[in-house]
Amino acid sequence: MYLCRQIKKRQPLELLILYLVIVNTVSFVMYGIDKRNASRKRWRTPEVHLLGIAVAGGSLGAWAGMYTFRHKTRHLKFKYGIPVIGVLQVGMAICLLLSEFT
């Protein structure tokens, strides 16, 4: 109950930042786990899940995970798709911020 009251008191921007930190961390970890599973010939995370977490706001974590773990860097939809998703997300954020101040 205490946690719910604390969440309600937070500003929307703080909640957005908290969400982005969590989703990017999850995204980064997902790429690391998938790379480890790939090298061990184990069950893999579907590509749609890896791309989906990027679309959900985890593009920075996905990009960092790709290059930290050297995973999915040769696949064109990841090599170019993740940065495009990130640029679109930054563009949307800028539009939202500008619309708040006009």
N, C-alpha and C positions, 0 to 999 in steps of 0.2 A: 504494500500500500504506500509506504514511504517513497519507493522508487517512482510510482505513478505520479505522485504529487511533485516530485522533483522534475520529472520529464515535462509535466504541464507548465512548470514555471520557466522553462528554457525558451529562448527566443528561436524562431524558425531557422535562422541562419546557423545557430549552434547545433541544432538537430541535423541540419543538412550536412554540416561538416562532420559530425559524428557518424552519420550514415556513410559518407564517402570514405572516411578512414576505415570503417568496418568492411565495406564492400571491396575496397582496393586491397586490403589485407587478405581477405578471403580469396580474391582473384589471384593474387601473388602465390598464395599457398596452393591453390588448385593447380597452377602451372607446375609448381615444384613436385607435387604428388604425382601428376600425370607423367612428368619426365622420369621420376623414379620408377613408376610402374612400367613405363615403356622400356627402360633399360633392363628391367627384371622380367620382361615378357609376361606381365600380369594384366589384369583387367584395366582398361583405359577409360578415362573420362571422355564422354562424347564431345566432339568438336562443337556441337551446337551449345553445349553447356559452357564451354570455354569462351565462346563468342558471346553467349547470352549474359554472362557475368560482366563482360566488358560493356555491353549495351546498358546494363542496369546501373552503370556508373563506375565500374571497375576497370576502365580502360588504362589508366595509369599503372595500376597493379598488374594488369595483364601484360602491358608492354615491358614493365620491369621484370616480370617473371619470365617472359620469352627470352630476354637477353641475359638475364642472370643465369638461368638454367640452360640456355642455348636450346630452347625447345620451340618448335613450330616456326622457326625463323626462315625456313625455306618454302613454306606454304604461302602462296601469294595472298590468299584470303586473310591470313594472319599478318603477314609482313606488311601489307598495305591496308588491310581492313581495320586493324586495331588503331593505328594512327588516325585514320579517317574518322573512326568513331570518336576518338578523343578530341579531334578538332571540332567535330559537330557538337559535342557536349560543351566544350569551352565556348563555342559560338552561341549556343542556347543560353548558357549562363550569362554571357555578356548582354545578350538581348533582354533577359529577365532583369538584370541589374539596371540597365539603362531605362527600361520601362518603369521601374520603381521610382526613379528620380525625375521623370518627365511628366 
